[in-house]
């Protein structure tokens, strides 16, 4: 019996390249025959479609407000001339032409305020005061009648400023209502809980358009004789009540995520109900739901397009008005739609990116 | 230090929590009651002053307007009742078809986000980002514009096989009802029953022996085969009502109006983007260890998805999916913007004709509330079936 001799097995081959472009392509596009075939089919479709689209939208497109060139390019090139021709009307609606610097300044101010509200260093109590100031300035700028500014009735407001006003104001006003309703739905008092639940479920069960119909057709009947309220305010109230119900559910989600021990600990410290909510529950709950609040804001921003159905000329309505009034440019309405779709997209997309960023920030403390 | 007994609690003191709660509730009830009374009395007064009649008696009067499309025949001499019925049927038609298509498309897109193919992943996420961030109303208007401007006029409709595409919508062949079709229908019904029985049996066998049988393809094949058999027994009727291009319009066959197509397309595409996100988050919520454990137990990829991943993902998916279905149904109210005669647009017309805004909006809200409640009940029932069985 001989001692076992050591017999080395041949070494394994070195792993094929797992880094770099080629390896990425191999594993992500041409892994097996299924992947490869779908890559080829989809890639072929893209190669066929994308150049055509780029040609239509950029290369062969007419950029100048030149009706003849637009008509000549019809069928193979987009006519962005319609936007060049009508942009002021689309963006500012029927606001008096020579006064349009006012909505521009007001909108920029509001946007700056929105951006500031998105930053953590500004999440301080004085933010509410700043919002109030900005809203007052916004209304003074838009409405005028003071400081040497000419008066502009609300029915001439329109376009992007109106979209931003409706969405920002309704979410800002909805927030306190939503806070109270969310707390009410978790209250121990049955009557208050019932009212809050009925309110939320009632609003969430009906489409926004019926709420807007109510605001524009029924609201005047609700008011005492002789008191007429501007349609803009009525619609604003409608959207606010609508947004508040959805926001209340979002906040309630945050409240439910707070462990009961927190509330019990606060009770042992002798804090009252409101102290507990203000100092213990809400700071944690709200921080948790910031991304969902931003998402509600996005959906309200998109939903403001519905007010064009009750004849307020925000961005969508302003486009309809601008282009339907001019038979020459009417064939190029699709390009107008694409233009405002781009505006909506830029706003909503950046907000959704922001909400994803916040979500990461909120979760940082939970990561190990 | 002497021990003092705590002060005796007075039940009716402001310092008693129960008493305070009672007062708060009474105040809330009083405030809300006053508000309702204020609004109601204003409304009644205003209606009296303006001479507006109230009541639902107008529902039995003739409507006096015709409706572009309906599932059952409607004539302008018929009552408002029936007009609202037509509107409701149109709303439900677009909602049900839209929900089916949006679920299919959304699930495909959501699963596509996990594809091994980078191109598929990228396209799916581009789709979601693109269609989620544009208002649905704008999308509807755009689709409607495409339908009515880009497509050729009805006189020179595009012919694709037996289909006609034009500004007038889509015309397609429909099978003519014959006695033989009844056999096919009977075959289908029998197939569904058989498939159901098969599923019960397969489940029982699975519990008993652990041998998993096909739960999707075999039942589906059963339904198709029995349907075909019935069709053959009935003499294989193939008579179709083909659309024919006439001088001014496309005649015969079935037709879908551009309004219906635009709203169906818009709602499907918009909601599918949200459903894709719901499906993606549901799948992502299943820990990777579950799949690995299934593989370690020797399940192949298909069984792993069916028995391990899907049941866990469904639990996360169903509640937000319910919300998306409700959203789609509620968004179908935007049909009023493009002239599809859904219940909102019927209510709008009725409101303008009779001036009874309160009643019409009340009907509208009642209808949507009942649809919402019904959908919630159905989905909650399904959710209870897939939820974790806890003791």
HADDOCK unambig.tbl for C-alpha pairs under 7 A between the chains (distance, minus, plus):
assign (segid A and resid 28 and name CA) (segid B and resid 116 and name CA) 5.94 0.50 0.50
assign (segid A and resid 28 and name CA) (segid B and resid 117 and name CA) 5.11 0.50 0.50
assign (segid A and resid 28 and name CA) (segid B and resid 118 and name CA) 5.26 0.50 0.50
assign (segid A and resid 29 and name CA) (segid B and resid 117 and name CA) 5.15 0.50 0.50
assign (segid A and resid 29 and name CA) (segid B and resid 118 and name CA) 5.99 0.50 0.50
assign (segid A and resid 35 and name CA) (segid B and resid 117 and name CA) 5.66 0.50 0.50
assign (segid A and resid 39 and name CA) (segid B and resid 119 and name CA) 6.52 0.50 0.50
assign (segid A and resid 189 and name CA) (segid B and resid 21 and name CA) 6.37 0.50 0.50
assign (segid A and resid 189 and name CA) (segid B and resid 25 and name CA) 6.90 0.50 0.50
assign (segid A and resid 191 and name CA) (segid B and resid 25 and name CA) 5.83 0.50 0.50
assign (segid A and resid 192 and name CA) (segid B and resid 25 and name CA) 6.14 0.50 0.50
assign (segid A and resid 192 and name CA) (segid B and resid 28 and name CA) 6.95 0.50 0.50
assign (segid A and resid 205 and name CA) (segid B and resid 368 and name CA) 6.42 0.50 0.50
assign (segid A and resid 205 and name CA) (segid B and resid 369 and name CA) 4.93 0.50 0.50
assign (segid A and resid 205 and name CA) (segid B and resid 372 and name CA) 5.65 0.50 0.50
assign (segid A and resid 206 and name CA) (segid B and resid 330 and name CA) 6.75 0.50 0.50
assign (segid A and resid 206 and name CA) (segid B and resid 365 and name CA) 5.84 0.50 0.50
assign (segid A and resid 206 and name CA) (segid B and resid 368 and name CA) 5.44 0.50 0.50
assign (segid A and resid 206 and name CA) (segid B and resid 369 and name CA) 5.91 0.50 0.50
assign (segid A and resid 207 and name CA) (segid B and resid 330 and name CA) 4.88 0.50 0.50
assign (segid A and resid 207 and name CA) (segid B and resid 331 and name CA) 6.77 0.50 0.50
assign (segid A and resid 207 and name CA) (segid B and resid 333 and name CA) 6.94 0.50 0.50
assign (segid A and resid 209 and name CA) (segid B and resid 333 and name CA) 7.00 0.50 0.50
assign (segid A and resid 210 and name CA) (segid B and resid 361 and name CA) 6.82 0.50 0.50
assign (segid A and resid 210 and name CA) (segid B and resid 365 and name CA) 6.96 0.50 0.50
assign (segid A and resid 214 and name CA) (segid B and resid 361 and name CA) 6.90 0.50 0.50
assign (segid A and resid 217 and name CA) (segid B and resid 357 and name CA) 6.51 0.50 0.50
assign (segid A and resid 218 and name CA) (segid B and resid 357 and name CA) 6.49 0.50 0.50
assign (segid A and resid 218 and name CA) (segid B and resid 358 and name CA) 6.41 0.50 0.50
assign (segid A and resid 221 and name CA) (segid B and resid 42 and name CA) 6.79 0.50 0.50
assign (segid A and resid 221 and name CA) (segid B and resid 43 and name CA) 4.87 0.50 0.50
assign (segid A and resid 221 and name CA) (segid B and resid 46 and name CA) 5.88 0.50 0.50
assign (segid A and resid 222 and name CA) (segid B and resid 39 and name CA) 4.97 0.50 0.50
assign (segid A and resid 222 and name CA) (segid B and resid 40 and name CA) 6.94 0.50 0.50
assign (segid A and resid 222 and name CA) (segid B and resid 42 and name CA) 5.45 0.50 0.50
assign (segid A and resid 222 and name CA) (segid B and resid 43 and name CA) 4.90 0.50 0.50
assign (segid A and resid 223 and name CA) (segid B and resid 39 and name CA) 6.88 0.50 0.50
assign (segid A and resid 223 and name CA) (segid B and resid 42 and name CA) 6.04 0.50 0.50
assign (segid A and resid 224 and name CA) (segid B and resid 42 and name CA) 5.46 0.50 0.50
assign (segid A and resid 225 and name CA) (segid B and resid 46 and name CA) 6.61 0.50 0.50
assign (segid A and resid 302 and name CA) (segid B and resid 134 and name CA) 6.93 0.50 0.50
assign (segid A and resid 302 and name CA) (segid B and resid 135 and name CA) 4.72 0.50 0.50
assign (segid A and resid 303 and name CA) (segid B and resid 135 and name CA) 6.72 0.50 0.50
assign (segid A and resid 305 and name CA) (segid B and resid 135 and name CA) 6.97 0.50 0.50
assign (segid A and resid 305 and name CA) (segid B and resid 137 and name CA) 6.80 0.50 0.50
assign (segid A and resid 306 and name CA) (segid B and resid 137 and name CA) 6.92 0.50 0.50
assign (segid A and resid 309 and name CA) (segid B and resid 337 and name CA) 6.65 0.50 0.50
assign (segid A and resid 334 and name CA) (segid B and resid 142 and name CA) 6.72 0.50 0.50
assign (segid A and resid 337 and name CA) (segid B and resid 142 and name CA) 6.73 0.50 0.50
assign (segid A and resid 341 and name CA) (segid B and resid 134 and name CA) 5.91 0.50 0.50
assign (segid A and resid 344 and name CA) (segid B and resid 133 and name CA) 6.92 0.50 0.50
assign (segid A and resid 344 and name CA) (segid B and resid 134 and name CA) 5.82 0.50 0.50
assign (segid A and resid 345 and name CA) (segid B and resid 133 and name CA) 5.12 0.50 0.50
assign (segid A and resid 345 and name CA) (segid B and resid 134 and name CA) 5.53 0.50 0.50
assign (segid A and resid 348 and name CA) (segid B and resid 133 and name CA) 5.36 0.50 0.50
assign (segid A and resid 349 and name CA) (segid B and resid 133 and name CA) 6.11 0.50 0.50
